[in-house]
Amino acid sequence: MTTVTNAAFPYPLDLSRHARRALLEGPTPIQLLPRLSRELGGVNVYVKRDDLTGLGGGGNKLRKLEFLMGEALAAGANTIVTVGARQSNHARLTAAAAAQAGLQCELVLTRAVPRDDFEYRENGNILLDDLLGARVHDLPGTANALAFAQARAEELRAQGRSVYVCPLGGSSPVGCLGYAACAAEILTQAQAQGLRFARIVIPNGSGGMHAGLAAGFAALGIDPSLVLAYTVLAKTEQAYATTFEKAGKTLELIDPARRIEGASIVIEGAQLGDGYGMPTDAMREAVRLVASKEGLLLDPVYSGKAFAGLTQAVRSGRFTSGENVLFIMTGGLPGLFAYRSAF
């Protein structure tokens, strides 16, 4: 496996031909978790704190939104419409980015998770969507949210609005550029800190973060199999197909001469449980472990399940004492308040 070393890399990536609106305060830090590392037998667990972004409560979706908002504003949009589940972090941060830019925002949210308790329906992200000024369309779980969003965009255009429609999770090839840039950022930080990582562990939902990292590493000559993802949304086969396709299309935007091999996309399905947004015992253990040992808060839908995968991989001996593993903390803190009954 190719690992991050101190060799010189052609970074940062040149993404200057793509419109971009700055939404992050700068590179997010990479931090060692010493107490947790000792708890896990001496594997050095590092975290990249993509939860430490200020706008709208923070989270990894802001990286994608830098390029999505850039494209929307370059096209003259004054309204942005996006889709997600009722507790979508992407929807919340789209609303925040739109508010900051002075755009109107409409969110098409489905009840895709079979939960009907008050906290899930009315707390967490859905509360923040309202505070951020977004108009929410509440659809049943069986609805085709993107089709509704496209139809709503046509209605708004007929009223004279200029509308940009953003896909699930912001995971278009343009949105994925945000995590291609993050790949270069990780390499830069690893070099500066004298680190090499055996793996970079992440959750895989709509596939955009994974696809962007894979494309970024491939463009920099690094094997994308450095990234180990745990699917939290789709079955493994579907998650793989979606991520592989998006990674290829994202890489075309960066360097059309390069290709991503299928074996470079590594996704495991052991943490999915009963499906998207459905709690598991391993997730609960992981959230409590990181909180009690390091004072950091994982979310129950994405990072909680992925970190459960990391801890089980360590305990099974896949990583050895002294190896460095990087976990990307994606944010999603409001989800904890929506999942009160799960804990």
Secondary structure as a PSIPRED ss2 file (coil, helix, strand):
# PSIPRED VFORMAT (PSIPRED V4.0)

   1 M C   1.000  0.000  0.000
   2 T C   1.000  0.000  0.000
   3 T C   1.000  0.000  0.000
   4 V C   1.000  0.000  0.000
   5 T C   1.000  0.000  0.000
   6 N C   1.000  0.000  0.000
   7 A C   1.000  0.000  0.000
   8 A C   1.000  0.000  0.000
   9 F C   1.000  0.000  0.000
  10 P C   1.000  0.000  0.000
  11 Y C   1.000  0.000  0.000
  12 P C   1.000  0.000  0.000
  13 L C   1.000  0.000  0.000
  14 D C   1.000  0.000  0.000
  15 L C   1.000  0.000  0.000
  16 S C   1.000  0.000  0.000
  17 R C   1.000  0.000  0.000
  18 H C   1.000  0.000  0.000
  19 A C   1.000  0.000  0.000
  20 R C   1.000  0.000  0.000
  21 R C   1.000  0.000  0.000
  22 A C   1.000  0.000  0.000
  23 L C   1.000  0.000  0.000
  24 L C   1.000  0.000  0.000
  25 E C   1.000  0.000  0.000
  26 G C   1.000  0.000  0.000
  27 P C   1.000  0.000  0.000
  28 T C   1.000  0.000  0.000
  29 P C   1.000  0.000  0.000
  30 I E   0.000  0.000  1.000
  31 Q E   0.000  0.000  1.000
  32 L E   0.000  0.000  1.000
  33 L C   1.000  0.000  0.000
  34 P H   0.000  1.000  0.000
  35 R H   0.000  1.000  0.000
  36 L H   0.000  1.000  0.000
  37 S H   0.000  1.000  0.000
  38 R H   0.000  1.000  0.000
  39 E H   0.000  1.000  0.000
  40 L C   1.000  0.000  0.000
  41 G C   1.000  0.000  0.000
  42 G C   1.000  0.000  0.000
  43 V C   1.000  0.000  0.000
  44 N E   0.000  0.000  1.000
  45 V E   0.000  0.000  1.000
  46 Y E   0.000  0.000  1.000
  47 V E   0.000  0.000  1.000
  48 K E   0.000  0.000  1.000
  49 R E   0.000  0.000  1.000
  50 D C   1.000  0.000  0.000
  51 D C   1.000  0.000  0.000
  52 L C   1.000  0.000  0.000
  53 T C   1.000  0.000  0.000
  54 G C   1.000  0.000  0.000
  55 L H   0.000  1.000  0.000
  56 G H   0.000  1.000  0.000
  57 G H   0.000  1.000  0.000
  58 G C   1.000  0.000  0.000
  59 G E   0.000  0.000  1.000
  60 N C   1.000  0.000  0.000
  61 K H   0.000  1.000  0.000
  62 L H   0.000  1.000  0.000
  63 R H   0.000  1.000  0.000
  64 K H   0.000  1.000  0.000
  65 L H   0.000  1.000  0.000
  66 E H   0.000  1.000  0.000
  67 F H   0.000  1.000  0.000
  68 L H   0.000  1.000  0.000
  69 M H   0.000  1.000  0.000
  70 G H   0.000  1.000  0.000
  71 E H   0.000  1.000  0.000
  72 A H   0.000  1.000  0.000
  73 L H   0.000  1.000  0.000
  74 A H   0.000  1.000  0.000
  75 A C   1.000  0.000  0.000
  76 G C   1.000  0.000  0.000
  77 A C   1.000  0.000  0.000
  78 N C   1.000  0.000  0.000
  79 T E   0.000  0.000  1.000
  80 I E   0.000  0.000  1.000
  81 V E   0.000  0.000  1.000
  82 T E   0.000  0.000  1.000
  83 V E   0.000  0.000  1.000
  84 G E   0.000  0.000  1.000
  85 A E   0.000  0.000  1.000
  86 R C   1.000  0.000  0.000
  87 Q C   1.000  0.000  0.000
  88 S C   1.000  0.000  0.000
  89 N H   0.000  1.000  0.000
  90 H H   0.000  1.000  0.000
  91 A H   0.000  1.000  0.000
  92 R H   0.000  1.000  0.000
  93 L H   0.000  1.000  0.000
  94 T H   0.000  1.000  0.000
  95 A H   0.000  1.000  0.000
  96 A H   0.000  1.000  0.000
  97 A H   0.000  1.000  0.000
  98 A H   0.000  1.000  0.000
  99 A H   0.000  1.000  0.000
 100 Q H   0.000  1.000  0.000
 101 A H   0.000  1.000  0.000
 102 G C   1.000  0.000  0.000
 103 L C   1.000  0.000  0.000
 104 Q E   0.000  0.000  1.000
 105 C E   0.000  0.000  1.000
 106 E E   0.000  0.000  1.000
 107 L E   0.000  0.000  1.000
 108 V E   0.000  0.000  1.000
 109 L E   0.000  0.000  1.000
 110 T E   0.000  0.000  1.000
 111 R E   0.000  0.000  1.000
 112 A C   1.000  0.000  0.000
 113 V C   1.000  0.000  0.000
 114 P C   1.000  0.000  0.000
 115 R C   1.000  0.000  0.000
 116 D C   1.000  0.000  0.000
 117 D C   1.000  0.000  0.000
 118 F H   0.000  1.000  0.000
 119 E H   0.000  1.000  0.000
 120 Y H   0.000  1.000  0.000
 121 R H   0.000  1.000  0.000
 122 E H   0.000  1.000  0.000
 123 N C   1.000  0.000  0.000
 124 G C   1.000  0.000  0.000
 125 N H   0.000  1.000  0.000
 126 I H   0.000  1.000  0.000
 127 L H   0.000  1.000  0.000
 128 L H   0.000  1.000  0.000
 129 D H   0.000  1.000  0.000
 130 D H   0.000  1.000  0.000
 131 L H   0.000  1.000  0.000
 132 L C   1.000  0.000  0.000
 133 G C   1.000  0.000  0.000
 134 A C   1.000  0.000  0.000
 135 R E   0.000  0.000  1.000
 136 V E   0.000  0.000  1.000
 137 H E   0.000  0.000  1.000
 138 D E   0.000  0.000  1.000
 139 L E   0.000  0.000  1.000
 140 P E   0.000  0.000  1.000
 141 G C   1.000  0.000  0.000
 142 T C   1.000  0.000  0.000
 143 A C   1.000  0.000  0.000
 144 N C   1.000  0.000  0.000
 145 A H   0.000  1.000  0.000
 146 L H   0.000  1.000  0.000
 147 A H   0.000  1.000  0.000
 148 F H   0.000  1.000  0.000
 149 A H   0.000  1.000  0.000
 150 Q H   0.000  1.000  0.000
 151 A H   0.000  1.000  0.000
 152 R H   0.000  1.000  0.000
 153 A H   0.000  1.000  0.000
 154 E H   0.000  1.000  0.000
 155 E H   0.000  1.000  0.000
 156 L H   0.000  1.000  0.000
 157 R H   0.000  1.000  0.000
 158 A H   0.000  1.000  0.000
 159 Q C   1.000  0.000  0.000
 160 G C   1.000  0.000  0.000
 161 R C   1.000  0.000  0.000
 162 S C   1.000  0.000  0.000
 163 V E   0.000  0.000  1.000
 164 Y E   0.000  0.000  1.000
 165 V E   0.000  0.000  1.000
 166 C E   0.000  0.000  1.000
 167 P C   1.000  0.000  0.000
 168 L H   0.000  1.000  0.000
 169 G H   0.000  1.000  0.000
 170 G H   0.000  1.000  0.000
 171 S C   1.000  0.000  0.000
 172 S C   1.000  0.000  0.000
 173 P H   0.000  1.000  0.000
 174 V H   0.000  1.000  0.000
 175 G H   0.000  1.000  0.000
 176 C H   0.000  1.000  0.000
 177 L H   0.000  1.000  0.000
 178 G H   0.000  1.000  0.000
 179 Y H   0.000  1.000  0.000
 180 A H   0.000  1.000  0.000
 181 A H   0.000  1.000  0.000
 182 C H   0.000  1.000  0.000
 183 A H   0.000  1.000  0.000
 184 A H   0.000  1.000  0.000
 185 E H   0.000  1.000  0.000
 186 I H   0.000  1.000  0.000
 187 L H   0.000  1.000  0.000
 188 T H   0.000  1.000  0.000
 189 Q H   0.000  1.000  0.000
 190 A H   0.000  1.000  0.000
 191 Q H   0.000  1.000  0.000
 192 A H   0.000  1.000  0.000
 193 Q H   0.000  1.000  0.000
 194 G C   1.000  0.000  0.000
 195 L C   1.000  0.000  0.000
 196 R C   1.000  0.000  0.000
 197 F C   1.000  0.000  0.000
 198 A C   1.000  0.000  0.000
 199 R E   0.000  0.000  1.000
 200 I E   0.000  0.000  1.000
 201 V E   0.000  0.000  1.000
 202 I E   0.000  0.000  1.000
 203 P E   0.000  0.000  1.000
 204 N E   0.000  0.000  1.000
 205 G C   1.000  0.000  0.000
 206 S C   1.000  0.000  0.000
 207 G C   1.000  0.000  0.000
 208 G H   0.000  1.000  0.000
 209 M H   0.000  1.000  0.000
 210 H H   0.000  1.000  0.000
 211 A H   0.000  1.000  0.000
 212 G H   0.000  1.000  0.000
 213 L H   0.000  1.000  0.000
 214 A H   0.000  1.000  0.000
 215 A H   0.000  1.000  0.000
 216 G H   0.000  1.000  0.000
 217 F H   0.000  1.000  0.000
 218 A H   0.000  1.000  0.000
 219 A H   0.000  1.000  0.000
 220 L C   1.000  0.000  0.000
 221 G C   1.000  0.000  0.000
 222 I C   1.000  0.000  0.000
 223 D C   1.000  0.000  0.000
 224 P H   0.000  1.000  0.000
 225 S H   0.000  1.000  0.000
 226 L H   0.000  1.000  0.000
 227 V E   0.000  0.000  1.000
 228 L E   0.000  0.000  1.000
 229 A E   0.000  0.000  1.000
 230 Y E   0.000  0.000  1.000
 231 T E   0.000  0.000  1.000
 232 V C   1.000  0.000  0.000
 233 L C   1.000  0.000  0.000
 234 A C   1.000  0.000  0.000
 235 K C   1.000  0.000  0.000
 236 T H   0.000  1.000  0.000
 237 E H   0.000  1.000  0.000
 238 Q H   0.000  1.000  0.000
 239 A H   0.000  1.000  0.000
 240 Y H   0.000  1.000  0.000
 241 A H   0.000  1.000  0.000
 242 T H   0.000  1.000  0.000
 243 T H   0.000  1.000  0.000
 244 F H   0.000  1.000  0.000
 245 E H   0.000  1.000  0.000
 246 K H   0.000  1.000  0.000
 247 A H   0.000  1.000  0.000
 248 G H   0.000  1.000  0.000
 249 K H   0.000  1.000  0.000
 250 T H   0.000  1.000  0.000
 251 L H   0.000  1.000  0.000
 252 E H   0.000  1.000  0.000
 253 L H   0.000  1.000  0.000
 254 I H   0.000  1.000  0.000
 255 D C   1.000  0.000  0.000
 256 P C   1.000  0.000  0.000
 257 A C   1.000  0.000  0.000
 258 R C   1.000  0.000  0.000
 259 R C   1.000  0.000  0.000
 260 I C   1.000  0.000  0.000
 261 E C   1.000  0.000  0.000
 262 G H   0.000  1.000  0.000
 263 A H   0.000  1.000  0.000
 264 S H   0.000  1.000  0.000
 265 I C   1.000  0.000  0.000
 266 V E   0.000  0.000  1.000
 267 I E   0.000  0.000  1.000
 268 E E   0.000  0.000  1.000
 269 G C   1.000  0.000  0.000
 270 A C   1.000  0.000  0.000
 271 Q C   1.000  0.000  0.000
 272 L C   1.000  0.000  0.000
 273 G C   1.000  0.000  0.000
 274 D C   1.000  0.000  0.000
 275 G C   1.000  0.000  0.000
 276 Y C   1.000  0.000  0.000
 277 G C   1.000  0.000  0.000
 278 M C   1.000  0.000  0.000
 279 P C   1.000  0.000  0.000
 280 T C   1.000  0.000  0.000
 281 D H   0.000  1.000  0.000
 282 A H   0.000  1.000  0.000
 283 M H   0.000  1.000  0.000
 284 R H   0.000  1.000  0.000
 285 E H   0.000  1.000  0.000
 286 A H   0.000  1.000  0.000
 287 V H   0.000  1.000  0.000
 288 R H   0.000  1.000  0.000
 289 L H   0.000  1.000  0.000
 290 V H   0.000  1.000  0.000
 291 A H   0.000  1.000  0.000
 292 S H   0.000  1.000  0.000
 293 K H   0.000  1.000  0.000
 294 E H   0.000  1.000  0.000
 295 G C   1.000  0.000  0.000
 296 L C   1.000  0.000  0.000
 297 L C   1.000  0.000  0.000
 298 L C   1.000  0.000  0.000
 299 D C   1.000  0.000  0.000
 300 P C   1.000  0.000  0.000
 301 V C   1.000  0.000  0.000
 302 Y C   1.000  0.000  0.000
 303 S H   0.000  1.000  0.000
 304 G H   0.000  1.000  0.000
 305 K H   0.000  1.000  0.000
 306 A H   0.000  1.000  0.000
 307 F H   0.000  1.000  0.000
 308 A H   0.000  1.000  0.000
 309 G H   0.000  1.000  0.000
 310 L H   0.000  1.000  0.000
 311 T H   0.000  1.000  0.000
 312 Q H   0.000  1.000  0.000
 313 A H   0.000  1.000  0.000
 314 V H   0.000  1.000  0.000
 315 R H   0.000  1.000  0.000
 316 S C   1.000  0.000  0.000
 317 G C   1.000  0.000  0.000
 318 R C   1.000  0.000  0.000
 319 F C   1.000  0.000  0.000
 320 T C   1.000  0.000  0.000
 321 S C   1.000  0.000  0.000
 322 G C   1.000  0.000  0.000
 323 E C   1.000  0.000  0.000
 324 N E   0.000  0.000  1.000
 325 V E   0.000  0.000  1.000
 326 L E   0.000  0.000  1.000
 327 F E   0.000  0.000  1.000
 328 I E   0.000  0.000  1.000
 329 M E   0.000  0.000  1.000
 330 T C   1.000  0.000  0.000
 331 G E   0.000  0.000  1.000
 332 G C   1.000  0.000  0.000
 333 L C   1.000  0.000  0.000
 334 P H   0.000  1.000  0.000
 335 G H   0.000  1.000  0.000
 336 L H   0.000  1.000  0.000
 337 F H   0.000  1.000  0.000
 338 A H   0.000  1.000  0.000
 339 Y C   1.000  0.000  0.000
 340 R H   0.000  1.000  0.000
 341 S H   0.000  1.000  0.000
 342 A H   0.000  1.000  0.000
 343 F C   1.000  0.000  0.000
